[in-house]
Amino acid sequence: MIEAGLKKHLSQALSTKVMAVRRGTHSPAVVYNVITDDIEQTLSGHDAQSTVRIQIDCFHNSYKDVKQLEQAVKNALHNHTGPLGGQPCQRVVMETRRDGFDNRADTFRSIMQFAIYQ
């Protein structure tokens, strides 16, 4: 399961809590979730390659700190090749990034999308 590999990889690369679902208003935090898990199809049938799109949200108390956390996540993942936390991975590519603010938790937020090619 690529999510387990992603969590392991990010937990080793960052000194911040990494989780699948944000519980409470903990900050700093890195939260990931699967957007899509596409199975490649060809006219010959199922292809062994798949592309998983992951959204990663970074939360921190200040804009400067959330941007530093965002950069650490990008450094850990963008253009990564080889196994991802022990899971098969050909390459990870960052596709999009945008800023946000979580009013409920009064924290700054960075929202990134990555494609993981398996």
C-alpha positions in Angstrom: 0.0 0.0 0.0 1.6 3.2 -1.2 0.1 5.3 1.7 2.1 3.3 4.2 5.3 3.8 2.2 4.6 7.5 1.8 4.0 7.9 5.6 7.2 6.0 6.4 9.2 8.0 3.9 7.9 11.4 5.1 8.3 10.5 8.8 11.9 9.7 8.2 12.5 12.9 6.2 10.6 15.3 8.5 10.6 16.2 12.2 6.9 16.9 12.0 3.9 14.6 12.7 2.7 12.9 9.5 -0.9 11.5 9.5 -3.6 10.3 7.1 -6.3 12.3 8.8 -5.9 15.5 10.8 -7.1 15.0 14.3 -7.7 18.1 16.2 -5.8 21.3 15.5 -2.2 20.0 16.0 0.4 22.2 14.4 2.8 21.7 12.8 1.3 18.7 10.9 1.6 17.0 7.5 -1.6 15.3 6.4 -1.9 13.1 3.2 -4.8 11.6 1.4 -5.3 9.7 -1.9 -7.1 11.7 -4.6 -7.1 9.1 -7.3 -5.5 5.6 -7.8 -5.7 5.1 -11.5 -5.0 1.7 -13.0 -3.5 2.0 -16.5 -5.6 0.3 -19.2 -4.5 -0.6 -22.7 -6.3 -2.3 -25.6 -4.5 -5.5 -24.4 -5.9 -5.2 -20.9 -4.6 -4.2 -17.6 -1.1 -2.6 -17.4 1.1 -3.2 -14.4 1.8 0.5 -14.0 -0.5 2.8 -12.0 -0.5 6.4 -11.1 -1.6 7.5 -7.6 -2.3 11.2 -7.0 -1.8 12.3 -3.4 -2.7 15.5 -1.7 -0.4 16.6 1.1 -1.5 19.5 3.4 1.0 21.2 5.6 -0.2 23.1 8.7 1.8 25.6 10.8 1.2 28.6 13.0 3.0 31.1 10.8 3.2 31.7 7.0 7.0 31.5 7.1 7.0 28.2 9.0 4.4 26.6 6.7 6.5 27.6 3.7 9.5 26.0 5.2 7.5 22.8 6.0 6.2 22.8 2.4 9.8 23.1 1.1 10.9 20.1 3.3 8.0 18.0 1.9 8.9 19.0 -1.7 12.5 18.2 -1.1 11.6 14.8 0.3 9.3 13.9 -2.6 9.6 15.8 -5.8 11.6 13.8 -8.4 12.1 11.0 -5.9 12.9 7.7 -7.7 13.1 4.2 -6.2 11.2 2.6 -3.4 9.1 4.9 -1.3 9.2 3.7 2.3 9.7 0.2 1.0 6.9 0.4 -1.5 7.5 0.2 -5.3 7.8 3.6 -7.0 9.3 4.7 -10.3 9.1 8.5 -9.7 7.2 11.1 -7.7 6.4 14.5 -9.3 4.8 17.5 -7.6 2.0 18.8 -9.9 0.4 21.7 -8.0 0.8 23.9 -4.9 -1.4 26.5 -3.4 -1.7 28.4 -0.1 -4.6 28.4 2.3 -5.6 29.2 5.8 -7.5 27.0 8.3 -9.9 29.3 10.1 -11.1 26.6 12.5 -7.5 25.9 13.7 -6.2 29.4 13.1 -3.2 28.0 11.1 -1.6 28.6 7.8 -1.9 25.8 5.2 -0.1 24.7 2.1 -1.8 22.3 -0.2 0.3 20.2 -2.6 -0.6 17.5 -5.1 1.9 14.8 -6.1 1.7 12.0 -8.7 3.3 8.8 -7.7 4.2 6.6 -10.7 4.4 2.9 -9.6 
